[in-house]
Amino acid sequence: MTGHILVVDGVPTNRITMKVRLAAACYEVTTATTGVEALQLARQIHPDIVLIGGSLRDMEGAALCTALRSLPGGAKRPILVQASGGERVEALRAGAAGLIDPGGDDLTLLARIRGLMRHECAAAEESIPGLAEEPAPFLDDSHSRAVFIADQPSTAMGWRNALQNRVDFSISISESERALAEATSGRAADLYLIAADIQQPGDGLRLLSELRSRPLSRDAGLVVALRPDQAVMMPVALDLGAGDVLPWNLASPQTAPEAAIRLQTQLARKQLADHRRQETQRNMRWAMTDPLTGLHNRRFALPRLAELAAEAREVQIDLAVMLLDLDRFKQVNDIHGHPAGDAVLTETAARLAATLPEHALLARIGGEEFLAVVPDCSGQGARRVAEQMRHAVMASPVTLPPGGLGKELTVTVSVGVVVGQGRGDALSLEPDVLLASADRALLNAKSSGRNRIVMASHIAMA
């Protein structure tokens, strides 16, 4: 099954018909006859989408939509409501993600569901369980920008004049080529309203596809406007990536209020998706970063070492791998306290980072152990870099936090170095081999007096 849909309708034939239509498209379907039953089922099965039909005995569709939104996790669940007349605006204000026209065709309904499923699947892939935060309930639209593109500038201006006092975002008018050029150059709008036909039949849909495929505009809200005789294009537009499809006469006094809410809904969905992506990126950085030093952690460093080793093997360059360990660090914690130990680790990390080349990898992979990887670095170069790091660490005392036994402390570091040969035996660039060799060299550095560098191939006194 591709998703679980809860169908709510007071008419038995409607429920059966809808279940058959959706099951034929491989959706798992659960049905409810009343709003109360729908709320109970929503708590139990957590559907991916809810479809609210008509003829509910106990509540209106808009009221049920509001109640579903108030459930745990309900704010993120897409709800489609079958409505007509004034009920349409009420449903949208209640939080409906879209509307179902009574007597609408299967192709359009399924296209709407596919679009919502794509949106929800993308959001699920971007989230990290246990780390993601709930999005802010109120999003600032004041700096958001929409671009309207129609067959004639006067048409787009009519749309703007009818809507600009009903929405919270700015509206500009553009042409296809300019809108695409701006999106490509980094000036993408947050929302696009595009006529299906601009200069040639269907070229608005081609523009939609282009905007959806460009990295800088693919996450924008995209809405298509169709003429009355273009209803067959609605499922095509939705499958091409349109979040919604509006009627051509959206500027009329009867349709403008609904059109404004639907455009605002698309912008809100875009902003929530942006928020989720930002949260995911932040959480990924946290997951891959040592919170004390700000360096990469072991979870990031080991896969990255494997990537660098593979690249070195492919282009036949040397790869220097260094393990560094602070000397007698346990005594720092035991004598001066853990705050002093944290200060030493933080300052050491900063000094190492300032010494290494920009393209090098630096990570804290243990309590007082660091990993440095320098691509395209020979044995002689590796020793020089290691020597620079060793001197940087002991160059000046580390200032300790107040409350301890001393104000500053001089620390040293031991370094084990190995260089994988890009033109040599493939085994020499295996990550496990590199780490094991560097670790043996580090142990030799420790056992031979500390504060020194040992190359994996021989013992070298610092």
FIVEXDREN-457806 format. One record per residue (C-alpha): residue in three letters; x, y, z. Coordinates in pm, whole numbers, plus 50000, padded with zeros to 5 digits. Layout:
N
ALAXYZ ...
END
This chain:
462
MET500005000050000 THR501155035549923 GLY499345052950209 HIS496505051050457 ILE493435072650388 LEU490505078750620 VAL487265085050428 VAL484455102050619 ASP481035103650457 GLY477485100150584 VAL476185083250269 PRO476955045650249 THR477155044749869 ASN479605073749871 ARG481855056150123 ILE481795023649929 THR482425040449597 MET485315061149734 LYS486865030849903 VAL486745011149579 ARG488295039849382 LEU491135044649629 ALA491755007549688 ALA492115003149312 ALA494955028449332 CYS496585006949606 TYR495725029249901 GLU494705014250234 VAL491275028350318 THR489345031050643 THR485845045950645 ALA483815064950904 THR480145074950900 THR480235103951149 GLY482595130451271 VAL482845114551617 GLU483795081151465 ALA486335098251238 LEU488015114851537 GLN488205081551721 LEU489715064151417 ALA492175092351355 ARG493545087551707 GLN493895050151650 ILE495195046151294 HIS496965079551231 PRO495975081950863 ASP498205098850609 ILE495285118250458 VAL491665124150557 LEU488925128550297 ILE485765144950435 GLY482685140350222 GLY479185153350277 SER476005144550466 LEU477595140350809 ARG474845138351069 ASP476765152451365 MET478965180651230 GLU479875201250926 GLY483015193750727 ALA484735225450845 ALA484025217051210 LEU485425182151166 CYS488475196450994 THR489085219151294 ALA488655190251536 LEU491065168051338 ARG493625195951337 SER493485197751717 LEU494485161251759 PRO498135152551835 GLY499955154251503 GLY496825167051333 ALA498345200351235 LYS500575182250985 ARG497955158450843 PRO496515168450503 ILE492735170450494 LEU490655172450177 VAL487085184650218 GLN484185181049975 ALA482445214549976 SER480455238449761 GLY479345274549785 GLY480215292550106 GLU481295260150271 ARG484455260850060 VAL485895291750229 GLU484865278650571 ALA486695245850508 LEU489825263750393 ARG489785286450696 ALA489435255350912 GLY492725242350774 ALA491765220750476 ALA494755213950252 GLY492475212649949 LEU488905210049830 ILE487045182249652 ASP484425193449403 PRO481165173649434 GLY480965151249130 GLY484645156449051 ASP486525131548836 ASP488765103648965 LEU491865115748782 THR491845149448958 LEU491145134249300 LEU493945108849268 ALA496315135549139 ARG495565156949445 ILE496205127349674 ARG499475118849497 GLY500645154849537 LEU499845155049908 MET501505121149954 ARG504665133549782 HIS504735163650011 GLU504245142750324 CYS506785116350218 ALA509385143350158 ALA508665157950501 ALA509005123650664 GLU512335117450493 GLU513645151050610 SER512705145750975 ILE514885128751235 PRO512805110751502 GLY513415124551849 LEU515245155651727 ALA512775175251515 GLU510885203451678 GLU507295213251615 PRO507145241251358 ALA506235275751476 PRO502465279851473 PHE502625314251315 LEU504845320951017 ASP505825355450895 ASP504535361650542 SER505385398550538 HIS508645393450347 SER507365365650119 ARG507055372649749 ALA504715358649485 VAL505105361349109 PHE502095360748878 ILE502605350148516 ALA499695351348270 ASP499015352947896 GLN498705390947915 PRO500145415348171 SER496645429248215 THR495395394948324 ALA498125391648587 MET497495427348701 GLY493805419448742 TRP494695389548959 ARG497045410849167 ASN494575439449211 ALA491905415049330 LEU494155396549574 GLN496825420049703 ASN494655433549988 ARG493555398250085 VAL496995382250129 ASP500045388850346 PHE502715385750076 SER503905409349806 ILE502945402749446 SER504935410949133 ILE504175404248768 SER506665387648538 GLU507175369348211 SER508165332948172 GLU511745339148062 ARG512445364848330 ALA510875343948607 LEU512965313848506 ALA516145334748479 GLU515565349848824 ALA514925315648973 THR518115302248817 SER520195331648945 GLY519025328149305 ARG516075352249311 ALA513325326449317 ALA509935336949449 ASP508225319349737 LEU505045314149535 TYR504195313349163 LEU500755316749006 ILE501055305648644 ALA498505305748364 ALA498315271948192 ASP498565289247853 ILE500895319047823 GLN502085323647466 GLN501395288547338 PRO498955261947462 GLY500405243747761 ASP503575264447792 GLY502565274548144 LEU502795237948241 ARG506245236248084 LEU507275266148294 LEU505865248248599 SER508015217848521 GLU511115239348473 LEU510625257748801 ARG509985225148986 SER513175210048844 ARG515495239248929 PRO517295236049265 LEU516535271749373 SER512835271849286 ARG511775235449328 ASP510555241549682 ALA508435271949595 GLY504655270649607 LEU503385265449251 VAL499775271749149 VAL498255269548801 ALA495265289248671 LEU493025271048420 ARG490315283648187 PRO486875267148217 ASP487485245847907 GLN490815232548040 ALA489515210348321 VAL491225179848168 MET494575196648237 MET494015197948612 PRO495385163148698 VAL498295169148461 ALA499185201548639 LEU498955184848980 ASP501145155748870 LEU503715179948727 GLY504125195349072 ALA501415221649112 GLY500275224149471 ASP496865236549364 VAL494865246449056 LEU492695277549054 PRO489995288748809 TRP490915315048552 ASN488305339148691 LEU489985339449033 ALA489795377449038 SER485995378449040 PRO484295390049362 GLN482835355149409 THR486115335849376 ALA488745360549503 PRO488245352949876 GLU488685315649816 ALA491635320849578 ALA493415342549837 ILE493085315850107 ARG494255288349872 LEU497315308249770 GLN498025316050136 THR497715278750210 GLN500305270149946 LEU502685296050086 ALA502195282150438 ARG502965246850314 LYS506125259850150 GLN507215277450469 LEU506545246550681 ALA508605225650438 ASP511415251350462 HIS511215249550840 ARG511445211650833 ARG514455212550603 GLN516215237850824 GLU515475216851133 THR516755185750958 GLN519955202850847 ARG520525216351196 ASN519875182551355 MET522215165851108 ARG524925190851199 TRP524315183651565 ALA524445146351502 MET527785149851323 THR529385175851553 ASP531145173151887 PRO529195197252111 LEU532215207152322 THR534815215552058 GLY532635222051754 LEU534715197451552 HIS533295168351357 ASN532695137551569 ARG533475100851513 ARG530115094751342 PHE531075119151069 ALA534825113651060 LEU535035076450988 PRO532745076550681 ARG534505107850560 LEU537885090850598 ALA536585062450380 GLU535495087650116 LEU538865105250119 ALA540685071850094 ALA538565061849794 GLU539235095249627 ALA542985092049692 ARG542985057249539 GLU541055069549235 VAL543295099249155 GLN546455082049287 ILE547515106949552 ASP548895101249901 LEU546685104750207 ALA548105114150548 VAL546245101650855 MET547205113751203 LEU545945104051545 LEU546675129351820 ASP546285123452193 LEU546695149052471 ASP549415138352713 ARG548415130153070 PHE544955144753016 LYS543445123953299 GLN545605143453543 VAL544125175853416 ASN540645164153513 ASP541775148153838 ILE543835177953961 HIS542165208453807 GLY538625195653755 HIS536465188053454 PRO535825224653363 ALA539595228053321 GLY539615196553109 ASP536895210952888 ALA538875243252849 VAL541965223552744 LEU540035203152489 THR538325233852342 GLU541545253752312 THR543455224152169 ALA540775219151905 ALA540945255751808 ARG544745255051777 LEU544685223251567 ALA541995237151337 ALA543975269351286 THR547085249651193 LEU545665224350946 PRO545135231950575 GLU541565242150485 HIS540925210250287 ALA541935187650578 LEU539545168050799 LEU539745173351175 ALA537575155051426 ARG537405146451793 ILE536965108751795 GLY537475101052165 GLY537805117552503 GLU541155134552436 GLU541895119252095 PHE541735137551764 LEU541905126051402 ALA543445146851126 VAL543375136450760 VAL545235156050492 PRO544725146350126 ASP547575148549874 CYS550185149250147 SER553495130350130 GLY555355115550424 GLN557605145950452 GLY554625169150430 ALA552715149050687 ARG555545151350936 ARG555765188850880 VAL552025193150941 ALA552175171151251 GLU555085191351383 GLN553175223551331 MET550215209851524 ARG552405197251808 HIS554075231051845 ALA550755249551820 VAL549335229652111 MET552255236552346 ALA553115271252218 SER551415289252507 PRO549625278752826 VAL545875273152819 THR543895297053038 LEU541865277453291 PRO538435287453422 PRO538295304053764 GLY537775283054074 GLY540465257154005 LEU543985251954137 GLY545695272853873 LYS545135300353619 GLU546845283653323 LEU548325250853213 THR550785240052947 VAL549695209052756 THR551375187152499 VAL550235162052242 SER551585129652098 VAL551015121651731 GLY550965089551532 VAL551215094251154 VAL550685071150859 VAL550675079650489 GLY548645058350250 GLN550295055449910 GLY547975064649625 ARG550155046549372 GLY551015017349595 ASP549244986749728 ALA545484992249751 LEU545614978550106 SER547625008950216 LEU544555030950161 GLU542085009050346 PRO540605030950626 ASP540905003650890 VAL544544997650797 LEU545305034750808 LEU543725038951150 ALA545385008051294 SER548805019451169 ALA548345054651303 ASP547165040651636 ARG550255018551670 ALA552455048451592 LEU550595068851855 LEU551145041952116 ASN554845042152030 ALA554895079952074 LYS553285076352415 SER555535048352533 SER558705065652415 GLY558215097152620 ARG555155116152489 ASN555145150552323 ARG556535136052004 ILE555685124251656 VAL556045088451536 MET555665078751173 ALA554115044851111 SER557045033250901 HIS559725041851157 ILE560275057551499 ALA561225094151475 MET562075114151786 ALA560515148951792 
END
